[in-house]
Amino acid sequence: MTNAIAVNNPVVETILSRRATKYYDPTVTLSDDQIRELVRIGTTAPTSFHLQNWRFIAVRSPEAKARLHPIAWSQPAITDAAVTFIVVGQLADSSVIPDRLAPVVEAGIMPERLVPEWENPARDLYMEYPQRQRDEAVRTATFGAAAMIYVARSWGLGSTPMIGFDDKAVHLEFGLAEDEVPVMLLSVGAERPGNWRQKPRRPVADVLDFV
Ligand SMILES: Cc1cc2nc3c(=O)[nH]c(=O)nc-3n(C[C@H](O)[C@H](O)[C@H](O)COP(=O)(O)O)c2cc1C
């Protein structure tokens, strides 16, 4: 283990300088390719058993924003940010694992014989446990959203994770499947002046236990 803690590297700087954006420049848009790239990089985040049980709905047209705005507490980020993702988590389902691992086998990373060694424990973990399936959907979507937040920041963009929305209405309006949970909204776009800087956090001593 190294004792060197590099405080000033660009990754740390990105993490430290992010804040939840309130004010966006509504004139700045993102291309579909930029949105795709944001999701591509974000989805390199880890997921349990490599389930990748997430989906992202990029609400970026004026028409789609108008559908989301009233069911998201009319938060201005929905209309002003270039895009608001509905970050969807899918209930953990071990039967998708062979499919999800096929490219891993194909890439020569994992031997095929190990696939059941991932699928079987995952079945035991989730199959009979709906709460756990849902917890995993929320964990997965949150990891994905977090990665996208920091990618956005590294591109000089602001972001806002949001729980202020009517989950049932979003589910219905955007045609989510029965096994899908709208975990959070995530707005991304160019900031305009007036945003607060990152707020101070609770002291590490209050949140960290060494054992
Ligand atoms: C799960 C979650 C839900 C949030 N929901 C909202 C929201 O609905 N509207 C909003 O303006 N900010 C929302 N926020 C942003 C928080 O208020 C913000 O991250 C917190 O005040 C800390 O601010 P900072 O990250 O800029 O330091 C949410 C953040 C998280 C992680």
The ligand as a Tripos MOL2 file, in Angstrom:
@<TRIPOS>MOLECULE
LIG
   31    33     1     0     0
SMALL
NO_CHARGES

@<TRIPOS>ATOM
      1 C1        -31.0470   10.8940   -4.4510 C.3       1 LIG1
      2 C2        -30.9950   12.3880   -4.6030 C.ar      1 LIG1
      3 C3        -32.1520   13.0870   -4.8450 C.ar      1 LIG1
      4 C4        -32.1270   14.4690   -5.0390 C.ar      1 LIG1
      5 N1        -33.2700   15.1200   -5.4020 N.ar      1 LIG1
      6 C5        -33.2010   16.4280   -5.7710 C.ar      1 LIG1
      7 C6        -34.3190   17.0910   -6.3580 C.ar      1 LIG1
      8 O1        -35.3870   16.5020   -6.5580 O.2       1 LIG1
      9 N2        -34.1880   18.3920   -6.6900 N.ar      1 LIG1
     10 C7        -33.0200   19.0790   -6.5150 C.ar      1 LIG1
     11 O2        -32.9540   20.2650   -6.8590 O.2       1 LIG1
     12 N3        -31.9260   18.4700   -5.9720 N.ar      1 LIG1
     13 C8        -31.9840   17.1720   -5.6220 C.ar      1 LIG1
     14 N4        -30.8670   16.5290   -5.1200 N.ar      1 LIG1
     15 C9        -29.6080   17.2860   -4.9320 C.3       1 LIG1
     16 C10       -29.2710   17.4450   -3.4480 C.3       1 LIG1
     17 O3        -30.1230   18.3990   -2.8330 O.3       1 LIG1
     18 C11       -27.7990   17.8650   -3.3430 C.3       1 LIG1
     19 O4        -26.9820   16.8610   -3.8950 O.3       1 LIG1
     20 C12       -27.3820   18.1310   -1.9060 C.3       1 LIG1
     21 O5        -28.0670   19.2500   -1.3960 O.3       1 LIG1
     22 C13       -25.8770   18.3950   -1.8100 C.3       1 LIG1
     23 O6        -25.5270   19.4480   -2.6840 O.3       1 LIG1
     24 P1        -24.1300   19.4220   -3.4440 P.3       1 LIG1
     25 O7        -24.0400   18.0450   -4.0110 O.co2     1 LIG1
     26 O8        -24.2520   20.5110   -4.4860 O.co2     1 LIG1
     27 O9        -23.0800   19.7380   -2.4480 O.co2     1 LIG1
     28 C14       -30.8900   15.1700   -4.9210 C.ar      1 LIG1
     29 C15       -29.7240   14.4360   -4.6530 C.ar      1 LIG1
     30 C16       -29.7670   13.0710   -4.5130 C.ar      1 LIG1
     31 C17       -28.4790   12.3090   -4.3020 C.3       1 LIG1
@<TRIPOS>BOND
     1     1     2 1
     2     2     3 ar
     3     2    30 ar
     4     3     4 ar
     5     4     5 ar
     6     4    28 ar
     7     5     6 ar
     8     6     7 ar
     9     6    13 1
    10     7     8 2
    11     7     9 ar
    12     9    10 ar
    13    10    11 2
    14    10    12 ar
    15    12    13 ar
    16    13    14 ar
    17    14    15 1
    18    14    28 ar
    19    15    16 1
    20    16    17 1
    21    16    18 1
    22    18    19 1
    23    18    20 1
    24    20    21 1
    25    20    22 1
    26    22    23 1
    27    23    24 1
    28    24    25 2
    29    24    26 1
    30    24    27 1
    31    28    29 ar
    32    29    30 ar
    33    30    31 1
@<TRIPOS>SUBSTRUCTURE
     1 LIG1         1 GROUP 0 **** ****
